[in-house]
């Protein structure tokens, strides 16, 4: 099995008890436009061997990176979510950090719920995304990629959304109902904003969910639902890094890469994963 950052890790840095636990989740069940997310985790892992050890002056791999076996994504979606929740719950209970690679965004429900179960305390979620994902049972499926944040908000997870630029009336109402904090793409991009303070009452334990379609399609076209007017590469990362200041990152996922044969996009996603490791 190919492992994340395989070309750079020493034997000690790839041990099973490493700090960063990479969980590949090749899930593609509810995509509603472009396809290919099932191939995302493998593409990210393959591209990661071309990364350098140092990013923003840090060396996350020195804490160790272990790549787990890919999650079994067959069967009913609630069963898939529970299998993933058990994985992330076990990682957090062991004092490690789960790094889930998607796959479609619906997987975040399982990943986050496992973390929440392990911590047994309120957590917040920082989301980079072109979409609010607050629809209710989109296309008849409550576990749709377009409904994942609705499910998490219902579970009491506090949301902070950055980069959204495509949403419906139902999602606007849901934002108000669930007290969602947000700064949408147009304001962020036009005013070149790279740092936004979270509300004072936002939880100190934070999970990061990075949908690659949060980036502008000129930087990341290999995704199922590209939307113009997206965030810049450094802008998106710095928004996350600033949000984590004074808080603890308890897990992360990078989702919705749909490889199209151009390795540049796979490498971009891999670099995002590694940079987020450095932020945690």
Secondary structure as the mmCIF struct_conf table of DSSP 4:
data_model
#
loop_
_struct_conf.conf_type_id
_struct_conf.id
_struct_conf.beg_label_comp_id
_struct_conf.beg_label_asym_id
_struct_conf.beg_label_seq_id
_struct_conf.end_label_comp_id
_struct_conf.end_label_asym_id
_struct_conf.end_label_seq_id
TURN_TY1_P TURN_TY1_P1 UNK A 4 UNK A 8
HELX_RH_3T_P HELX_RH_3T_P1 UNK A 11 UNK A 14
TURN_TY1_P TURN_TY1_P2 UNK A 16 UNK A 17
BEND BEND1 UNK A 19 UNK A 19
STRN STRN1 UNK A 20 UNK A 25
BEND BEND2 UNK A 29 UNK A 30
BEND BEND3 UNK A 33 UNK A 33
HELX_RH_3T_P HELX_RH_3T_P2 UNK A 37 UNK A 39
HELX_RH_AL_P HELX_RH_AL_P1 UNK A 40 UNK A 48
TURN_TY1_P TURN_TY1_P3 UNK A 49 UNK A 50
BEND BEND4 UNK A 51 UNK A 51
BEND BEND5 UNK A 53 UNK A 53
STRN STRN2 UNK A 55 UNK A 55
TURN_TY1_P TURN_TY1_P4 UNK A 56 UNK A 57
STRN STRN3 UNK A 58 UNK A 58
HELX_RH_3T_P HELX_RH_3T_P3 UNK A 60 UNK A 63
STRN STRN4 UNK A 65 UNK A 67
HELX_LH_PP_P HELX_LH_PP_P1 UNK A 68 UNK A 71
BEND BEND6 UNK A 75 UNK A 75
HELX_RH_AL_P HELX_RH_AL_P2 UNK A 77 UNK A 93
TURN_TY1_P TURN_TY1_P5 UNK A 94 UNK A 95
STRN STRN5 UNK A 97 UNK A 102
BEND BEND7 UNK A 103 UNK A 103
HELX_RH_3T_P HELX_RH_3T_P4 UNK A 105 UNK A 107
HELX_RH_AL_P HELX_RH_AL_P3 UNK A 108 UNK A 119
TURN_TY1_P TURN_TY1_P6 UNK A 120 UNK A 120
BEND BEND8 UNK A 121 UNK A 121
STRN STRN6 UNK A 124 UNK A 128
BEND BEND9 UNK A 130 UNK A 130
STRN STRN7 UNK A 131 UNK A 131
BEND BEND10 UNK A 136 UNK A 137
HELX_RH_3T_P HELX_RH_3T_P5 UNK A 138 UNK A 140
TURN_TY1_P TURN_TY1_P7 UNK A 142 UNK A 143
TURN_TY1_P TURN_TY1_P8 UNK A 145 UNK A 147
HELX_RH_AL_P HELX_RH_AL_P4 UNK A 148 UNK A 154
TURN_TY1_P TURN_TY1_P9 UNK A 155 UNK A 156
STRN STRN8 UNK A 158 UNK A 162
BEND BEND11 UNK A 163 UNK A 163
STRN STRN9 UNK A 166 UNK A 166
HELX_RH_AL_P HELX_RH_AL_P5 UNK A 169 UNK A 177
TURN_TY1_P TURN_TY1_P10 UNK A 178 UNK A 179
STRN STRN10 UNK A 181 UNK A 183
HELX_RH_AL_P HELX_RH_AL_P6 UNK A 185 UNK A 190
TURN_TY1_P TURN_TY1_P11 UNK A 191 UNK A 192
HELX_LH_PP_P HELX_LH_PP_P2 UNK A 197 UNK A 199
TURN_TY1_P TURN_TY1_P12 UNK A 200 UNK A 201
BEND BEND12 UNK A 202 UNK A 202
BEND BEND13 UNK A 204 UNK A 204
STRN STRN11 UNK A 205 UNK A 211
HELX_RH_3T_P HELX_RH_3T_P6 UNK A 212 UNK A 214
STRN STRN12 UNK A 215 UNK A 215
TURN_TY1_P TURN_TY1_P13 UNK A 217 UNK A 219
STRN STRN13 UNK A 223 UNK A 223
TURN_TY1_P TURN_TY1_P14 UNK A 224 UNK A 225
BEND BEND14 UNK A 228 UNK A 229
STRN STRN14 UNK A 231 UNK A 231
HELX_RH_AL_P HELX_RH_AL_P7 UNK A 233 UNK A 244
TURN_TY1_P TURN_TY1_P15 UNK A 245 UNK A 246
BEND BEND15 UNK A 247 UNK A 247
STRN STRN15 UNK A 248 UNK A 255
STRN STRN16 UNK A 257 UNK A 257
BEND BEND16 UNK A 261 UNK A 261
HELX_RH_AL_P HELX_RH_AL_P8 UNK A 263 UNK A 279
#
